[in-house]
Amino acid sequence: MGWSQLTSTGGASPLLHRISDDAYFYFVHSFAAPAGPWTQATTRDSRAIPAICGERNFSGVQFHPERSGRPGAHVLANFLGVPQ
């Protein structure tokens, strides 16, 4: 729980378009799903935790974009397809 950075897992997530690698996001939950082929970005606790998952036109995030300041607003704009 708290502020943490993301690490891309190789396949570029469209939600992270034009978001810097040093951006922080706000995580509230202490639970996590296991990583899988749909994991597009992770964060670190005592292990790598999936932070963004996506498959075709489905996307999900573990953090709270609405509480993550400017980077979170960019994630929401990317989700909606709003040019920045």
Steps between C-alpha positions, in 0.01 A plus 500: 500500500622849418688664214697280263656503153415263215724282287386401152512127433604547137171527314422870498172575673294763319403631844862609559535696175701820567540428874855529630677202655549689827125564556343386826153350542288460811421146615244435776444126495728244659379209286634406157427257221782279374692624196407344168527551126254793524725696744621819328664676797596407854590673824725372779417415856677193630435357150388618157127578508292550184404869478354511146342206322352496154378267229358624171253777591498426876721691745524511876723672754581414861570861600252788531549730200259761644727535805829486308525865397614595151626148406162354598319764294717401201408132550129593498544717189686215327217261594244739350712567192525872572801659323751662732 
